[in-house]
Amino acid sequence: MYSFDPTEEQQMLVEAVGKYAVNDLRTAAREAEETRELPKKLVSKGWEIGLLQASVPEAYGGFGERNAVTGVLAVEEMAFGDLAGALAVMTPSLFATPILLAGSEEQKQTYLPRVIEGEWSPYTAALIEYTFDFDPNALKTTAALHGEEYILNGEKAFVPFAKDAGSILVYANLDGGTQGFIVEKEAAGLTISEEREKLMGLNALPLYRVRLENVKIPAVNRLGGAAGHDFAPILASMQLANAATAVGVANAAFEYSRDYAKEREAFGVKIAQKQAIAFMLAEMRTEIEASRLLTWEAAWKLDTGKEDAWTEAYLACTGAADMVMMVTDRAVQILGGHGYIREHPVEMWMREGRGFAMFTGLAIV
Amino acid sequence: MPIEFEAPKPIVQTQFVLKTVAEEMMRSRSRYFDEHEHEIPWDYIEFMHTAMKAIGVGSLAPKEKASGGEGGNGKRPPIAYQVLASQIEMLSWGDVGMYLVTPGGGLGAAAVQAAGTPEQKAKFLARFVGEKPTIAAMCMTEAGAGSDTASIRTRAVLDENTREWILNGEKIFVTSGDKSITEYEKLGKGFVVVWASIDPSAGRAGMRAFVVEAGTPGVKVAKLEHKLGIRVSDTASISLVDARVPYDHILGSPTVEKTTTGFKGAMATFDATRPLVAASGLGVARAALEFLKEKLAENGVQIRYGLPRQKLTSIERDVIEMDIMLKSAWLMVVKAVWMADNKKPNALESSMSKVKAGDGGTKITQKVVEILGPLGYSREFLAEKWFRDSKITDIYEGTGQINRLVVARQILGYSGKELR
């Protein structure tokens, strides 16, 4: 059967996230962007909603089951408030969710309770690399087995909270495929940049460059244990998160510019009463819907184990990256000169909008 | 029910059958009827009629009983519009022009279904399960009133003595108008639903629909159009000169109040039918995209899904973009008809699906011809025909621009006056 109604629990969760996104994340967003600082309290409050906790079974300290549909519903809503804040709140998922999906029993027992019980703490993951043709399935960072250890070499970019993280899940190329490795902070040869990354957007989110020079890690720290893991479901979950957050940011820009157009007068009418503006808004809303539904379907396919789930997640992610650029650009255009001024949030969303073409790896559902 | 995308079983089953029909009865005749405009595909019509009779449906029009929900066993959610959208998509994948010639009530019956009383439904819809294939149509557009339906000039005046409506006017662009009112030997008696004003001073509030039977004196086909595509489907001008119609053939209230319920009746029909037209357009687009992929595969061109865009070839990017367009547009159609089935107001979703499918369908078919080069442009293959056929999706049942207007009014909370 087809159905487009979220369950009651999903609705309640989305509502809780929505409240936090609008009342807390959105109100703090501009200052956080300018000062490059997210208040700790803000992040803790988001963490307490329990998105990640609700996706981990009781046996590992959580109180639910992981569900990608619930995930995309929630992260869209979170990103609607503010992308940088949303990504900060969800950073521990980057470490925990792959362990939940692909970790060995021992890894689940060891790490999951540690991450999800108690306060938000900076567990993170490193996927992205600083190269124009970055491909998560063909990483330049390498891993090689030497006896009982893996040796990791390479450089990772855009790693959230790396400076403070106790453990980082580092993705590397092992015999041509992508595998995750749990790297502890103390590991010799691991260097985290002093300076934070300086990007066009996401200035509130502390991102770092991470270097690995002959970093030796015990073989048991390979994600999934000795046999390793399938990377496809992890990548798909990242692509879904990227698509859903793109929809959230696009929707924020759409609603803001729509409301502005209903207030702003020109030639004696509201500018929203001009077809030139009204049609732009109609197309923005249509494309948001298109991306949202494709993301939902891909998430549902992932949950139900459909064989084309990976392709669908890729398509949803690719489509959303185009969509959010179009929508945020138009939002700025609708506000005109005011859109270009940093008093309004649309210019920030437009800078973030371009980023979704390369943000895969900064969030996971 | 939680969010789910599993096609209901009845859809999966009919898709299998319809695919065979599309291949055997439609694709094989596509080119012939494209080049022999106004010839009637009798074998397709008769085949479809026999087939639908055999499975107990008279037409593709949704039937509440057959779909569960009200009047059904009440346990399963209703899916009639979802089934219909899938059928239309598949038949249009076969040949969209020929799909339009499928016997049954079409938009005419849809109007009766949406705005008729139970008595009217019984009276007018029974014929579609009769012995002969029967066709009905909707007459809305006039020379001076396309999407601006409120400027319709056709008049309906009540003759107080005979209690008959007298209709005068000229309708154009009536899909299947000829097969609905011309009395062909092989067809049952059809009808057209004519939109006319019972009070021009009342504007939209005075607009009503009338069921005009085939054979009504004063009603005739004035012209058959020659078109860019969908040539197997007749597009007729129908003139009404003192055409007398029984009193109870009016759909909706015969009196004019200060409201626009009558007009809204027409618009409600569009809410139901727009996603169906969108589905039709997407069937054509899917045909084109699949054909392109076949040709690329034959020539050893692989589409490397999963690769970052910086590493993709231009053709790969185009194909992936078309995949995204087609898939997401289809989901918008599914959502809109799912809402219709579940009696949720869907004016916004319905028009959005039409905007997306109109855009997507034309872009995809245009791109496919471009990528295929001479193979695309040649009449040896069907790509060029699909390009011509698909353009109509962005025009009929509300142009892309009208649907943008509907979407804009919905999202802005504006009336027709506030956003013209």
Contacts between the chains, C-beta under 8 A, distances in Angstrom:
chain1	res1	chain2	res2	distance
A	1	B	1	6.3
A	1	B	4	5.7
A	1	B	6	6.1
A	1	B	8	5.3
A	1	B	77	6.5
A	1	B	79	7.5
A	2	B	4	6.4
A	2	B	5	6.3
A	2	B	6	7.3
A	2	B	7	7.1
A	2	B	8	6.9
A	2	B	79	7.8
A	2	B	82	6.1
A	2	B	334	5.5
A	2	B	335	8.0
A	2	B	338	5.1
A	3	B	1	4.1
A	3	B	2	6.5
A	3	B	3	6.0
A	3	B	4	4.6
A	3	B	77	7.8
A	3	B	338	7.2
A	4	B	3	6.1
A	4	B	335	5.3
A	4	B	338	6.1
A	4	B	339	7.8
A	5	B	1	6.3
A	5	B	2	7.1
A	5	B	3	6.9
A	6	B	2	7.0
A	6	B	3	6.0
A	7	B	2	4.7
A	7	B	3	8.0
A	10	B	2	7.4
A	10	B	3	7.9
A	69	B	2	7.3
A	69	B	3	5.2
A	132	B	310	6.3
A	133	B	308	6.7
A	133	B	310	4.9
A	133	B	311	5.8
A	134	B	308	6.4
A	134	B	310	7.9
A	135	B	307	6.8
A	135	B	308	4.9
A	135	B	311	6.4
A	136	B	308	7.8
A	137	B	306	6.6
A	137	B	307	7.9
A	258	B	411	6.4
A	258	B	412	6.8
A	261	B	412	7.8
A	262	B	412	6.3
A	272	B	408	8.0
A	272	B	412	5.3
A	272	B	414	7.3
A	272	B	419	7.4
A	273	B	414	7.1
A	273	B	418	6.0
A	273	B	419	5.4
A	273	B	420	8.0
A	275	B	405	7.2
A	275	B	408	7.6
A	275	B	419	7.6
A	275	B	420	7.9
A	278	B	404	7.6
A	278	B	405	7.3
A	278	B	408	3.7
A	278	B	412	6.6
A	278	B	414	7.9
A	278	B	419	5.6
A	279	B	401	7.6
A	279	B	404	4.7
A	279	B	405	7.8
A	279	B	408	6.4
A	281	B	408	6.0
A	281	B	411	6.2
A	281	B	412	7.0
A	282	B	355	7.0
A	282	B	404	4.3
A	282	B	405	7.6
A	282	B	407	3.9
A	282	B	408	4.3
A	282	B	411	6.7
A	283	B	355	7.3
A	283	B	404	6.9
A	285	B	352	6.9
A	285	B	407	6.3
A	285	B	411	5.1
A	286	B	332	7.9
A	286	B	352	4.6
A	286	B	355	5.1
A	286	B	356	5.5
A	286	B	407	6.4
A	287	B	356	7.9
A	289	B	332	6.1
A	289	B	335	8.0
A	289	B	349	7.5
A	289	B	352	5.6
A	289	B	356	7.9
A	290	B	328	3.7
A	290	B	329	6.7
A	290	B	331	7.5
A	290	B	332	6.1
A	290	B	356	5.7
A	291	B	328	6.7
A	293	B	328	6.0
A	293	B	331	3.8
A	293	B	332	6.2
A	293	B	335	6.3
A	294	B	324	6.9
A	294	B	327	5.9
A	294	B	328	4.3
A	294	B	331	6.2
A	296	B	3	5.8
A	296	B	5	7.5
A	296	B	331	7.9
A	297	B	5	4.7
A	297	B	327	7.7
A	297	B	331	5.9
A	300	B	3	6.2
A	300	B	4	6.4
A	300	B	5	5.0
A	301	B	5	7.2
A	304	B	6	7.7
A	310	B	306	7.0
A	311	B	305	4.9
A	311	B	306	7.1
A	312	B	327	7.7
A	314	B	305	5.9
A	314	B	306	5.3
A	315	B	305	7.7
A	315	B	320	6.9
A	315	B	323	5.8
A	315	B	324	5.1
A	315	B	327	6.5
A	316	B	324	8.0
A	318	B	309	6.9
A	318	B	320	6.3
A	318	B	324	6.4
A	319	B	324	3.9
A	319	B	328	6.4
A	322	B	321	7.8
A	357	B	309	7.2
